[in-house]
């Protein structure tokens, strides 16, 4: 099942009419199609299992290294409360158990889960849960830093604000271990 683009087009035309605009006027006549196409992209993670990205994990020998940290994964999602975008950066760390995975697969997990109507708090937890289920690492730390359209462009209009969320599992749930990784991530987290 994909996004029903004709239905979105009809809904967008109705929204335009409801705010007092003419959906057929020059400049707006293709807006319903454009919005439907954008929504198909924004919500492409619906119906996709992010664990599929981790199916190709490979068993490792005795030495797996102490830590895998992938920093600065850019993502975008849409807040489920207002259907406004939020944009941010994800940092994923794990202590390998018996398996590792290609680094691009970690970014694909973030992209798939973010491509759904979301809350940043849940997005953070779902990424950690997926890594835990797919890799069975000794520890996980997920840190997301994002700017939300519902905070920056409406309501409080705090244009420079960002929200940081964190989820940790296993050995990385310990505050000392987390603080070391946060130092490696850098910045003002």
C-alpha positions, 0 to 999 in steps of 0.5 A, a space after each residue: 500500500 502506498 500513498 493515495 496521491 489522488 486522494 491527497 490532491 483532492 484534500 489539498 484542493 479542498 484545504 486551499 478552498 477552505 482558506 479562501 484561495 482558488 485552487 485553480 488560479 495560476 500558481 496554485 493549479 499544480 499545488 495539489 499534485 506537488 503536495 501529493 508527490 511530496 507526501 509520497 516522499 515524506 511518508 515513504 517509510 510507512 509499510 517498510 520494515 527498517 529491520 530489512 536494512 540490518 538483515 545483511 549484518 555480518 558475523 565478526 570474529 573475536 575482535 569487533 572493536 570497542 565502538 561504532 559511532 556514525 555521526 551527523 546523519 541528516 534526516 527529515 521527518 514530519 511532526 504528527 501533531 501539525 504535519 510540519 517538517 522537522 529537520 535534524 541530525 542523528 548520531 548512532 553508536 553501538 558496541 558490537 556484539 557478534 554482528 556488524 553492518 555496513 554504515 550506510 545501513 545505519 543511515 537507512 534505518 534512520 531514513 526509513 523510520 523518519 519517513 513516517 508521521 512522527 514524534 522525535 521522542 518516538 523516532 529516537 526510541 524506534 531507532 534504538 529498538 531497531 538496532 537492538 533487534 537487528 544487531 544484538 549489540 552490547 550497547 546502543 546510544 541514539 542522539 537526535 538533535 532537530 529543529 521543529 517547524 511547529 516550534 520555529 514557524 508557528 506558536 512560540 516561533 523560536 526560530 533558533 531552537 532545537 530539541 535533543 532526544 536520547 535513547 540508550 540500551 545495554 552497556 551504553 545506558 550507563 551515564 559514564 559510558 554515555 558521556 564519553 560518547 557524547 564527548 566524541 559526538 562533539 558540539 553542544 549536546 
